[in-house]
Amino acid sequence: MIPVKIFIESTIWQEMDQKPEVIRQELPGRFQEKGDGEWILWYKENGGTSEEIVTAVKSRPDQILIVRKGSVSYRQFYKPGKTMKSIVYTPAGATEMEVETLTYKRKRLDQEGQLRFSFLLHMGKQRLGKYELGLRWIGG
């Protein structure tokens, strides 16, 4: 496992005809490549607080699994062309999350890498919009 700096960019279109909301974060994390082609990124948001969330992003050539534990917890698969469901646990209770993955790309060169994917998100029966998530990391 190597220490990395992770740059996260989330772009959210709640309505397709409106300007998207862009959220950027820079966090310390760790990266590991497994022998079967799986890449794993670990990072913490709001570290050391009651709002702390530990995230593992497990990337394979054909899918991503995001596991979050903390004030918001879920285990969600993202597979291009597929609609996948999971349960999200929050202080307000549990809700079904459904994602339809539209695109997915990953690339890596030495100590740097990038994951990028987009999806349509529904929570319960409510459509929350189109999301694009980019994770880029640099080792050292």
N, C-alpha and C positions, 0 to 999 in steps of 0.2 A: 504494500500500500504506500503510495507516495503522496506527500502533501501537495496540494494544488490551490490555485486561486480560481474561483468559479465566477463567471459573469453570466447572470440570468436576465433574459429579456422576455417579458410576457406582453403580447399585444392582444387586446380584447376589442372585438367589434360587437357591441350589444345590438346595434342595428347596422345592417350592411351599408346603408346610405349615410352614416354618420362617421365622423372622424374617430379613429380608434383611441383607446386609452393604452398608454405604454408604461409599464412598470419595469424599472431596472434595479438589479441588486448585484452587489459584489461581496462574496463570502469566502472565507477559508474553507477548504474541504479536503477530501482524500479521494484518490483514484486507484482502482485496481483492475487489471486485465486478467481474466481467467483463461485457462487453456482452451476452453470450448468456444472462444470468440465473444464471451460476455464481458462487457465493460461495466464497472460499478462506480458511481460517484456518490459520496456521502457528504452531507452538509447539515448545519443547524441554522435555523432562523430564530431570532429572538433568544439566543443562547443565555442560559442562566436565569431566565425569567419564568413566570407562571405561564407565559405564552409560548414557551420553547417548543419547536417542532423539529424533529430529526427526520431527514429525508434521505432515502436511498433511491437512486435512479439506476435501474438495471437495464442495460441496452444490449440487444442482440441484433443481428443483421435485419431481421424481419419484424421486430416488435420492441416496445419499451414497457417496463413495469415500474410504476412509481409507488413506493411504500412510504407513507408519512405517519409518524407517531408523535402525539402530543395533544395540544388543545384541539387540533383538527387531525383526525386519523382516517386513513383509507389505504386500500391496496387496489390500484387501477392499472389494467393492461391497455395499451394503445397499439392497434394493429391496423395498418393501412387497408382501407376498404371494408373494415368490420365495425360493427357497433358492439361495444362491450359495456357491461353494467357492474357496479360495485355499490357498497354502502359507505357513506361518509358519516363519521361520528364527530359531533361537535358538542360544546356545552349545552346547546339548545336541543339536542337530540340527534337521532339517526335519520338520514335521508338517502334515497336512492340516487346515484349519479349514473348517467349514461353518456358515453362519449362515442362519437362516430369519427374515427381517425381519417383525415383526408390525405395528408402527406407525411413522409418521414424520410429523413436523410441523416446519415452519420458519417464522420470522417475523423481520422486520427493520423498524426505524424509525430513520432517521437514523444515528447512530453506535452504535446498540445492536442486538443481534440474539440469536436463540436457535434452536438445533437440538435436537430431542428425538426419540429413536427407541428401539425395543425389539426384542429378537431372542432367539431360542433359539440356543445355541452348542454345537457339538460339535467336539472336537479328536480327530483320529484317529477311533476308533469310540466314544469316551467322551462322554457327555452332561455338559456342565458347568453347565447351568442356563439360567435366563432372565435377561437383562441389560437394563437400561434406562440409556441414556446421554444426559445433558443437557449441552449446551455453551451458555454464555451469555457474551456479550462486550460490553464498553463501550469506546468509543473515547476517545482522549486521554490 
